[in-house]
Amino acid sequence: MKNEGFSSRLGFVLAAAGSAVGLGNIWRFPYLAAKYGGGIFLLTYLILMLTFGYALLISENSIGRMTGKSPIGAFRDLCVGKGALGRFISCGGWINAIVPMIILPYYCVIGGWVTRYAAAFFTTPVSEFSQNSASAAYFTGFISATWEPCIFFVAFMLITALVVCFGVEKGIERFNKILMPLLLLLIIGICIYCLFLPNASYGVKYYLLPDMSKFSHMTVVEAMGQLFFSLSIAMGIMITYGSYMRRQDDLVSSVNHVELFDTAVSFLAGLMIIPAVVAFGGEEAAGNAGPGLIFVVMPQVFASFPGGQIVGAFFFVLVLFAAATSAVSLLETNVHTVMQELKISRKIAIIMCLFEVVVIGIVTVLGYSVLSNVHPLAFIKGFEGKDILDTLDFISNSVLMPIGAIFTTLLVTTIIGLKKFCEEIKTTDKPWYRECVYRFCMVFIVIPCLLIVLLNATGVLN
């Protein structure tokens, strides 16, 4: 089966950036930054991005490019003939492949919520979101309904599938070449609007000026966890997109651009949301925003300021764009894996993957209504009271992704070897200025950081 590929380095950069730029940047990053001290969280995140995140990002892309395979095939090929250790580490391919299969269904559920809100701000008076009780009731009423969230979930899923149906170059590459520039323009425009709101300067100071008194071990833990969302690492996505990359393209420069684009969007998202929330309700409102930031707090923010109806509509279109680009990369990773492992066509693979998404996604949607009393893993300590979406999110992001990243690190350092792997990364004559940083991180930083994330997931660090 002939492997598809991007037509240019720009195509790869925009597609990889589109995968990285998603709900993790627009939704999760701002509320974590607000909750964990603003400026000190931002500083911690940037340091980890340039070290821990960069090492895993370039490793996964290189693994994909050197094998041209899906996560399962890439790990299997690189571990052939390496004995018992090789057979053990090859399991990492399965972990990296399973993660997007768990994430995509509930990601499409959240994408359906975003689609509903984008439609609502074009049809519903913004005054309906002006009070916390009204805004919260609107959100709770929607997600706890039976049919409406199912309809929007399916709509979002089908849009995602349509893009993937057209393949890598005509579908994913073209889609991201259109949406990523639009996304950037929207976020800059809304950011400018929010910065000129009354009292927004207090939010800017809270967000940009580090306050060491707000630093704790959880600042580091949450910043590392955010990097998994933000960079799409340990999901098999970057291995898949790396496999579509042309051999003659400069991998180091491409990854630098992806890293820069993703960090810029996260930074702008925080600069867009945190000053607005502080201007609306003070620093305390920012710190207590939490996961409901987009669906409960931000609608109130828009309702309280001039032009909020229009800005709110554009804001949710922006979030929808971000969610769509990431959902496309998740589905493409699943389709690519199924195509290679079962030797079937793209259309049949898409149908199989969509069946899995529909089954798990519908169960997740109904977890807020018909199945609201179902807690799948309530018999395990730490899962008591978690709904279906939270359970899937915890398994994939807090457990499997750190484990998958540990296997990736071991593959590079023990099976391939750092010297050989660095030579694989440098396929052009251009100097790689961060090679020493990469080597140091892969040997001394990455695995200890991943173990910290796992220990936090088990409750040891709480």
Order of alpha helices (4+ residues) and beta strands (2+ residues): alpha-alpha-alpha-alpha-alpha-alpha-alpha-alpha-alpha-alpha-alpha-alpha-alpha-alpha-alpha-alpha-alpha-alpha-alpha-alpha-alpha-alpha
